[in-house]
Amino acid sequence: MAILEARGLVKQFGKHVAVNNLNLQLKENECLALLGPNGAGKTTTLHMLAGLIAPTDGVILSQNKALSRDKVGFLPQHPVFFNWMYPKEYLLLAGTLSGMTNRITKERIQYVLELTGLLKAQKQKIGSFSGGMKQRLGIAQAILHEPQILLLDEPVSALDPAGRINVMNIMDGLKSKMAILFSTHVLHDAEQVCHKALIMREGQGISYEDMKEWKGKLLKERYRLETSKTLPDGILRKLYEKIEVQETKRVVGTLKPGITSNMLLQSCIEQNIQVCYFGAEEKSLEERYMEVMES
């Protein structure tokens, strides 16, 4: 049973439909990425799921009941902090606003600061924090009340490589404690931590992908052949089932059933064509993503 489910979710701003009949499911301890270009409706979707804006149509459920907002922790793409505060002050305020008791809040503050690697920075004012430290503080705030669902909007988009690694590692560790839904347009982020991905385009979900299965689809070998001169087109068509790159002296594609790599090389020898490079390679996730987007 889904810990978070959206059915027929729609959000319209005037005549503009930002999200159009979107369905998604998130199970307990599952990590799901919303993938898509800017303007695909990812942020609007997260804002509806977090209860910040009301849907125009559709329902948001948790275990077949109306979603209770205390189950949800949310980190916006651009979190705003009080720079004159210390991390503990900020988290104490967040706990108070969430209705937590003072005792539980203080216990949780120690835990979330340690989890996000900010214990050593607790005597620094937030205004002195780096971008990565502020993002980790945002995650600390989002999980302070022990939510069952964590929503993150582009959590690493503005960070340097070190900051990205830190935040992604925290997310990976949180998967055993809560369900996570986050938006990104970076495929590597989804590949690193996610079980599934929902690809969005123009407000709609166009493909629901299991990351293991999706990556498995890339394992069908294709061959890259670089030669001293051009192979005749007729020979290429007999050998390759699908040619993805065809340049003067370079061909990349999938061989036809029954055609082996040795047969391909033998054809080059028979045509007296020198082979400069030959090897099997996999499709990248980016290529698979573009296939889905263009389908």
C-alpha positions as CSV (number, residue, x, y, z in Angstrom):
1,M,0.0,0.0,0.0
2,A,1.3,3.4,-1.0
3,I,2.5,5.8,1.8
4,L,1.9,8.6,-0.7
5,E,-0.4,8.5,-3.8
6,A,-1.6,11.1,-6.2
7,R,-4.6,10.4,-8.4
8,G,-5.5,12.6,-11.3
9,L,-3.6,15.5,-9.9
10,V,-4.2,18.8,-11.8
11,K,-3.0,22.3,-11.1
12,Q,-4.1,25.2,-13.3
13,F,-3.0,28.8,-13.0
14,G,-5.4,30.8,-15.0
15,K,-5.3,29.3,-18.5
16,H,-1.9,27.6,-17.9
17,V,-2.1,24.0,-16.9
18,A,1.1,23.3,-14.9
19,V,0.2,19.7,-13.9
20,N,-2.2,17.7,-15.9
21,N,-3.8,14.4,-14.7
22,L,-0.7,13.2,-12.9
23,N,-0.6,9.9,-11.1
24,L,2.2,8.7,-8.8
25,Q,2.8,6.2,-6.0
26,L,5.5,6.1,-3.3
27,K,5.9,3.1,-1.1
28,E,7.4,3.0,2.4
29,N,11.2,3.3,2.4
30,E,11.1,3.9,-1.4
31,C,13.0,6.6,-3.1
32,L,11.4,8.1,-6.2
33,A,12.8,10.8,-8.5
34,L,10.7,13.3,-10.5
35,L,12.7,13.7,-13.7
36,G,12.1,16.3,-16.3
37,P,13.3,19.6,-17.8
38,N,12.5,23.0,-16.3
39,G,8.9,23.7,-16.6
40,A,7.8,20.1,-16.6
41,G,5.7,20.7,-13.4
42,K,8.0,19.0,-10.8
43,T,8.0,21.9,-8.3
44,T,4.3,22.5,-8.6
45,T,3.7,18.8,-8.0
46,L,5.9,18.9,-4.8
47,H,4.1,22.0,-3.6
48,M,0.7,20.3,-3.9
49,L,2.0,17.1,-2.2
50,A,3.5,19.2,0.6
51,G,0.2,21.1,1.1
52,L,1.6,24.5,0.1
53,I,-0.9,24.9,-2.7
54,A,-4.2,23.2,-3.3
55,P,-4.8,21.1,-6.4
56,T,-7.3,22.2,-9.0
57,D,-8.4,18.6,-9.2
58,G,-7.4,15.2,-8.1
59,V,-6.7,13.6,-4.7
60,I,-3.6,13.1,-2.5
61,L,-3.7,10.0,-0.3
62,S,-1.6,8.1,2.2
63,Q,-2.6,4.4,2.7
64,N,-5.9,5.1,1.0
65,K,-6.7,8.0,3.4
66,A,-6.4,11.7,3.1
67,L,-2.7,12.7,3.6
68,S,-2.0,14.1,7.1
69,R,0.6,16.9,6.7
70,D,2.5,15.8,9.9
71,K,3.6,12.8,7.9
72,V,5.5,15.1,5.4
73,G,8.8,16.9,5.6
74,F,9.6,19.4,2.9
75,L,12.7,21.1,1.6
76,P,12.1,23.8,-1.1
77,Q,14.6,24.4,-3.9
78,H,15.7,27.7,-2.3
79,P,15.2,27.4,1.5
80,V,15.2,30.7,3.4
81,F,17.0,31.0,6.8
82,F,17.5,33.7,9.4
83,N,21.2,34.4,9.0
84,W,21.5,35.9,12.5
85,M,20.4,32.6,14.0
86,Y,22.5,29.7,15.1
87,P,21.4,26.2,13.8
88,K,20.0,25.1,17.2
89,E,17.9,28.3,17.4
90,Y,16.5,27.8,13.9
91,L,15.7,24.2,14.5
92,L,14.1,25.0,17.9
93,L,11.8,27.5,16.1
94,A,11.0,24.9,13.5
95,G,10.1,22.3,16.1
96,T,7.9,24.8,18.0
97,L,6.0,25.7,14.8
98,S,5.5,22.0,14.1
99,G,3.9,21.6,17.5
100,M,6.7,19.5,19.0
101,T,7.4,19.6,22.8
102,N,10.5,21.4,23.9
103,R,12.1,18.2,25.3
104,I,11.5,16.2,22.2
105,T,12.7,19.0,20.0
106,K,16.0,19.4,21.8
107,E,16.6,15.6,21.6
108,R,15.8,15.6,17.9
109,I,18.0,18.6,17.3
110,Q,21.1,16.8,18.5
111,Y,20.2,13.8,16.3
112,V,19.5,15.7,13.1
113,L,22.6,17.9,13.5
114,E,24.7,14.8,13.9
115,L,23.0,13.1,10.9
116,T,23.6,16.0,8.6
117,G,27.2,16.6,9.8
118,L,26.5,20.0,11.4
119,L,27.4,19.3,15.0
120,K,30.7,21.0,14.7
121,A,29.0,24.1,13.1
122,Q,26.4,24.6,15.8
123,K,28.3,27.6,17.2
124,Q,28.4,29.3,13.8
125,K,25.7,31.7,12.7
126,I,23.7,30.5,9.7
127,G,24.9,33.5,7.7
128,S,28.4,32.1,7.6
129,F,27.3,28.7,6.2
130,S,28.3,27.5,2.8
131,G,25.6,26.6,0.3
132,G,26.0,22.9,1.1
133,M,25.8,23.5,4.8
134,K,22.6,25.5,4.4
135,Q,21.1,22.6,2.3
136,R,22.0,20.1,5.0
137,L,20.4,22.4,7.6
138,G,17.3,22.4,5.4
139,I,17.2,18.7,5.4
140,A,17.7,18.7,9.2
141,Q,14.7,21.0,9.5
142,A,12.6,18.8,7.1
143,I,13.3,15.6,9.1
144,L,13.2,17.1,12.6
145,H,9.6,15.9,13.3
146,E,10.3,12.4,12.1
147,P,8.2,12.4,8.9
148,Q,7.3,9.3,7.0
149,I,7.6,11.1,3.7
150,L,10.4,13.5,2.7
151,L,9.9,15.8,-0.2
152,L,12.9,17.5,-1.7
153,D,12.9,20.1,-4.5
154,E,16.1,20.1,-6.6
155,P,18.1,19.4,-3.4
156,V,21.6,19.6,-5.0
157,S,21.1,21.8,-8.0
158,A,23.0,24.8,-6.7
159,L,25.8,22.9,-4.9
160,D,29.4,22.4,-5.8
161,P,30.6,18.7,-6.3
162,A,31.6,18.3,-2.6
163,G,28.2,19.6,-1.5
164,R,26.4,17.4,-3.9
165,I,28.1,14.3,-2.6
166,N,27.4,15.2,1.0
167,V,23.7,15.8,0.4
168,M,23.3,12.7,-1.8
169,N,25.0,10.6,0.8
170,I,22.6,11.9,3.5
171,M,19.6,11.1,1.2
172,D,20.9,7.6,0.6
173,G,21.2,7.0,4.4
174,L,17.6,8.3,5.0
175,K,16.1,5.8,2.6
176,S,16.0,3.2,5.4
177,K,14.0,5.5,7.7
178,M,11.4,7.2,5.4
179,A,10.1,7.4,1.9
180,I,11.7,10.0,-0.3
181,L,10.4,11.9,-3.3
182,F,12.7,14.5,-4.9
183,S,12.8,16.4,-8.1
184,T,15.9,16.7,-10.3
185,H,16.9,17.2,-14.0
186,V,20.2,15.4,-13.4
187,L,20.0,11.7,-14.2
188,H,23.1,10.8,-12.2
189,D,21.3,11.9,-9.0
190,A,18.4,9.6,-9.7
191,E,20.7,6.8,-10.6
192,Q,22.7,7.2,-7.4
193,V,19.9,6.9,-4.8
194,C,16.6,6.1,-6.4
195,H,14.5,2.9,-6.8
196,K,12.2,4.4,-9.3
197,A,11.8,7.5,-11.5
198,L,8.7,9.3,-12.9
199,I,9.6,11.2,-16.0
200,M,7.5,14.4,-16.5
201,R,7.0,16.5,-19.6
202,E,4.6,19.5,-19.8
203,G,2.9,18.7,-16.6
204,Q,2.3,15.0,-17.4
205,G,3.9,11.8,-16.3
206,I,5.0,10.1,-19.5
207,S,7.1,7.2,-18.2
208,Y,7.3,5.4,-14.9
209,E,10.7,3.6,-14.7
210,D,12.2,1.1,-12.3
211,M,15.8,2.2,-12.1
212,K,17.3,-1.3,-12.1
213,E,15.1,-2.4,-15.1
214,W,15.8,0.9,-16.8
215,K,19.5,0.5,-16.5
216,G,19.2,-3.2,-17.6
217,K,17.7,-2.0,-20.9
218,L,21.0,-0.3,-21.6
219,L,23.0,-3.5,-21.4
220,K,22.1,-4.7,-24.9
221,E,25.5,-4.3,-26.5
222,R,26.1,-2.0,-29.4
223,Y,29.3,-1.8,-31.3
224,R,31.4,1.2,-32.2
225,L,33.6,0.7,-35.3
226,E,36.2,3.2,-36.5
227,T,37.9,2.5,-39.8
228,S,40.5,4.0,-42.1
229,K,37.9,4.6,-44.8
230,T,34.2,4.4,-45.1
231,L,32.4,1.0,-45.1
232,P,30.0,0.6,-48.0
233,D,26.5,1.5,-46.9
234,G,25.0,-1.8,-48.2
235,I,27.4,-3.9,-46.0
236,L,26.5,-1.8,-43.0
237,R,22.8,-2.4,-43.5
238,K,23.3,-6.1,-43.7
239,L,25.3,-6.2,-40.4
240,Y,23.6,-3.6,-38.2
241,E,20.0,-3.8,-37.0
242,K,20.1,-0.2,-35.9
243,I,22.7,2.5,-36.7
244,E,22.7,5.3,-34.2
245,V,25.8,7.1,-35.4
246,Q,27.0,7.0,-39.0
247,E,29.9,9.3,-39.9
248,T,32.6,9.0,-42.6
249,K,34.8,6.7,-40.6
250,R,32.8,5.9,-37.5
251,V,29.7,3.8,-37.0
252,V,27.8,3.0,-33.7
253,G,24.9,0.6,-33.6
254,T,23.3,-2.7,-32.6
255,L,24.1,-5.8,-34.7
256,K,21.4,-7.8,-36.3
257,P,20.4,-11.1,-34.6
258,G,22.8,-13.8,-35.7
259,I,25.5,-11.3,-36.6
260,T,28.6,-11.6,-34.4
261,S,31.4,-9.2,-33.8
262,N,33.8,-11.5,-35.6
263,M,31.6,-11.3,-38.7
264,L,31.7,-7.6,-38.6
265,L,35.5,-7.6,-38.4
266,Q,35.6,-10.2,-41.2
267,S,33.6,-7.9,-43.5
268,C,36.2,-5.1,-42.9
269,I,39.0,-7.5,-43.8
270,E,37.2,-8.6,-47.0
271,Q,36.8,-5.0,-48.0
272,N,40.5,-4.3,-47.3
273,I,39.5,-1.7,-44.7
274,Q,41.8,-1.1,-41.7
275,V,40.0,-1.2,-38.3
276,C,41.3,1.7,-36.1
277,Y,39.0,0.9,-33.2
278,F,36.4,-1.7,-32.4
279,G,34.5,-2.3,-29.1
280,A,31.2,-2.9,-27.4
281,E,29.6,-0.1,-25.4
282,E,26.4,0.6,-23.5
283,K,23.8,3.3,-24.0
284,S,24.0,6.1,-21.4
285,L,21.1,6.9,-19.2
286,E,21.0,10.3,-20.9
287,E,20.4,8.6,-24.2
288,R,17.6,6.4,-22.8
289,Y,16.1,9.5,-21.2
290,M,16.1,11.4,-24.5
291,E,14.4,8.4,-26.2
292,V,11.6,8.5,-23.6
293,M,11.3,12.3,-23.9
294,E,11.1,12.2,-27.7
295,S,8.7,9.2,-27.9
